Amino acid sequence: MNLSIRPVYRRIFAVFILLILSFVFWAIVVRPSFTTIIERNNDIEETRFQLGKFNGLAAKKVSAEEALVKVTASQSNRGEFLQEGTSALASAQLQTRLQAIVKSNGAEISATRTLPPQDYDGFQKIGLRITLAGELDAVKTILHKIESNVPYLLVDNLELKPSRVQGSANQLRLDATLDVLGFLPEGG
C-alpha cells in the first residue's frame, strides 16, 4: 500500500510537526530558563533593597553608638556621680561630705558604718549607714542637702525617733538612722 500524500499536505504536516516540536522545546527548555532568570533578577533586586536597609540601619547604629559615647562622657563630666577611683575612696569621700553637711547644720553623727558596695547597671552603689542626732529643722535641712547636692545622693531606710535629750524650747530633737547611697561609674 502506497500512501501518497500530496506535496502541499506534506508541507503543511511538516510545518505542523515543526510547530509542535518548537512548542515542546520552548516549554521544556526556553520558558523555564527565562522564568529562572526573572526569579533570580527579582531575588537580586530584593537583596539589594534589603542591603540598602541594612546599611542604613548600620549607619544609624554607628551614629547612635557615637551619641551614646558623647552622652556618657558628658554625664561623667557633670559630676552627677561619685568620681573617686575605688569604692573605698568613694566611701571615705562620701563620709567626709556627710560629716560636713551634718556639722554645718548643728547636728552630730554618733555612728557611721560603711555598707558593702553593690554592682548596679554599670555602676557601683556605694553606701553609708549613719546615725545622727539633731533638732527637727536641722535633720530636715540635712536630708534636703543630702538629696539635692551634686553628686546625686539618695537617702534610704530612714528611721526617725524622738531623742531622749531635750532640744531647745520649741524644737523637737530627733535621732535619725539612714542609709546614704551614691553611685560610682564602673572603672572609677
C-alpha positions in Angstrom: 0.0 0.0 0.0 1.5 3.1 -1.1 0.3 6.2 0.5 0.8 9.1 -1.5 0.2 12.5 0.1 0.1 15.5 -1.9 3.1 17.7 -1.6 1.0 20.6 -0.2 -0.3 18.4 2.6 3.2 17.1 3.3 4.4 20.7 3.7 1.5 21.6 6.0 2.2 18.4 8.0 5.9 19.2 8.2 5.2 22.8 9.4 2.7 21.4 11.9 5.3 19.0 13.3 7.9 21.8 13.4 5.5 24.0 15.3 4.8 21.2 17.8 8.5 20.5 18.2 9.2 24.2 18.6 6.4 24.5 21.3 7.8 21.5 23.2 11.3 22.9 23.0 10.0 26.3 24.2 8.0 24.6 27.1 10.9 22.3 28.2 14.0 24.5 27.7 13.3 28.2 27.0 10.4 29.0 29.3 12.0 27.5 32.5 15.3 29.3 31.7 13.5 32.6 31.3 11.5 32.0 34.5 14.6 31.2 36.4 16.4 34.3 35.1 13.4 36.5 36.0 13.2 35.0 39.5 16.9 35.4 40.1 16.7 39.0 39.0 13.8 39.6 41.4 15.9 38.0 44.2 18.8 40.2 43.4 16.7 43.3 43.5 15.1 42.2 46.8 18.6 41.5 48.2 19.9 44.9 47.0 16.9 46.6 48.7 17.4 44.7 52.0 21.2 45.5 51.8 20.3 49.2 51.5 18.1 49.0 54.5 20.7 47.1 56.5 23.4 49.7 55.5 21.1 52.4 56.7 20.5 50.6 60.0 24.2 50.1 60.4 24.9 53.8 59.8 22.2 54.6 62.4 23.8 52.2 64.8 27.2 53.8 64.4 25.7 57.3 64.9 23.7 56.0 67.9 26.8 54.5 69.4 28.7 57.8 68.9 25.9 59.7 70.6 25.9 57.2 73.5 29.6 57.8 73.9 29.1 61.5 73.9 26.3 61.4 76.4 28.2 59.0 78.6 31.2 61.3 78.5 29.1 64.4 79.2 27.4 62.6 82.1 30.6 61.6 83.7 31.9 65.2 83.4 28.9 66.8 85.0 29.7 65.4 88.5 26.4 63.6 89.0 28.2 60.5 90.2 30.9 59.9 92.6 34.3 60.4 90.9 36.7 58.8 93.2 38.7 55.9 91.8 37.8 53.0 94.1 34.8 52.1 96.2 36.9 52.6 99.4 38.0 56.1 98.3 34.4 57.0 97.3 33.1 55.8 100.6 35.7 57.8 102.5 34.9 60.9 100.5 31.2 60.4 101.0 31.7 60.1 104.8 33.7 63.4 104.7 30.9 65.2 102.8 28.2 63.9 105.1 30.2 65.0 108.2 30.5 68.5 106.8 26.8 68.7 106.0 25.7 67.4 109.4 28.2 69.6 111.3 27.2 72.8 109.4 23.6 72.3 110.4 24.2 71.9 114.1 23.7 68.1 114.4 26.1 65.4 115.5 26.9 62.0 113.9 27.0 59.3 116.6 27.8 56.3 114.3 28.9 55.6 110.8 29.0 52.2 109.0 30.2 51.5 105.5 27.8 49.4 103.5 29.2 46.8 101.1 29.4 48.1 97.5 26.9 46.5 95.1 27.0 46.3 91.3 24.1 48.1 89.8 23.6 48.6 86.0 27.1 49.7 85.2 27.7 51.4 88.5 28.8 50.5 91.9 26.3 51.5 94.6 28.4 53.0 97.5 26.6 53.4 100.8 27.0 54.6 104.4 24.6 54.0 107.3 24.8 56.9 109.6 23.1 57.7 112.9 22.8 61.3 113.8 21.1 63.5 116.4 19.7 67.0 116.0 16.7 69.2 116.2 13.9 68.6 113.7 14.7 71.6 111.5 18.4 70.6 111.3 17.5 67.0 110.4 15.1 68.2 107.7 17.8 70.6 106.3 20.4 67.8 106.3 18.1 65.4 104.5 17.3 68.1 101.9 21.0 68.9 101.4 22.0 65.3 101.0 19.5 64.7 98.2 19.8 68.0 96.4 23.5 68.3 96.1 25.9 67.1 93.4 27.0 64.3 93.2 23.5 62.9 93.5 22.9 61.0 96.7 19.9 59.1 97.8 18.5 58.6 101.3 17.2 55.1 102.1 15.9 53.2 105.1 15.3 56.4 107.1 14.3 55.8 110.7 13.3 58.8 112.9 12.8 58.6 116.7 12.3 61.3 119.3 15.6 61.8 121.2 15.9 61.3 124.9 17.9 64.5 125.1 15.8 67.7 125.1 16.2 70.2 122.3 15.6 73.9 122.6 12.4 75.2 124.0 10.3 75.0 120.8 12.2 72.3 118.9 11.8 68.5 119.0 15.1 66.7 119.0 15.4 63.6 116.8 17.7 60.6 116.5 17.9 59.6 112.8 19.3 56.4 111.2 19.6 56.4 107.5 21.5 54.9 104.5 23.1 57.4 102.1 23.7 56.0 98.7 25.9 57.3 95.8 26.9 55.8 92.5 30.4 55.2 91.2 30.7 54.5 87.4 32.4 51.2 86.8 36.0 51.8 86.1 36.1 54.7 88.5 
